[in-house]
């Protein structure tokens, strides 16, 4: 009895696996070459690679410290302050304000009301087509630094006050740097999310709208119960990219003096000269941010997809 099994080199799976092994091998060689060059260059400069500098005294002040910090603390403590400041912006921006602004503006883009529809259009086009750095500088210098001084602060509804010192609420104070950064990221990212939401809603078949209306549902209920849940299948994947962009764009905080992780790491690098180690810490930080957001959004995306039986 003859064996009709084809040779292994004719099996496409063999070549797929082989190509993957070759790619991993070449990547390992490239990393090894880059690492050896890095070590050689550091030795020529008389610099020893390592993270011992993190235990040294930081000797610089940080303007906004959510945890206790003194200039006599270590660089590790300073970087923790910057990390928490970055998380404050990312969490507040993603889970509270940016999503609300983006969804509201996206739905408003499809409103039957001419004024609402065009106000949303103007907002989206202006904020989406101007540089984020320019917007941050505008919020900081043209808005917050133009507010009255603390002794002449403006109060709204008796519990919100605005001044050059920032925004004061009964339970929390927002510095002008934090407020300018948060508002800049919210309205910039929200403009992109608005277009994602608009496209997702328009992807829902018209028959779904007509079927919901035929049941006597009001327009608000049609959107909330029928259309928007189906649109989420289209909205969530690109929404993930915008959340990632918001987190990474927060590094522009250095332009207005908000002490996020990038700001603190830059000061650390300038004082210690440990460029490689500081950049590795920054890369690891932003990589962790991105992977965490991606995992959460992928889990959310899985819950809204149609399950086949």
Secondary structure, 3 states (H helix, E strand, C coil): CCCCCCCHHHCHHHHHHHHHHHHHHHHHHHHHHHHHHHHHHHHHCCCCCCCHHHHCECCCCCCCCCCCCCCCCEHHHHHHHHHHHHHHHHHHHHHHHHHHHHHHHHHHCCCCCHHHHHHHHHHHHHHHCCCHHHHHHHHHHHHHHHCCCHHHCEEECCCEEEECCEEECCCCEECHHHHHHHHHHHHHHHHHHHHHHHHHHHCCCHHHHHHHHHCCCCHHHHHHHHHHHHHHHHHHHHHHHHHHHHHHHHHHHHHCCCCCHHHHHHHHHHHHCCHHHHHHHHHHHHHHHHHHHHHHHHHHHHHHCCCCC
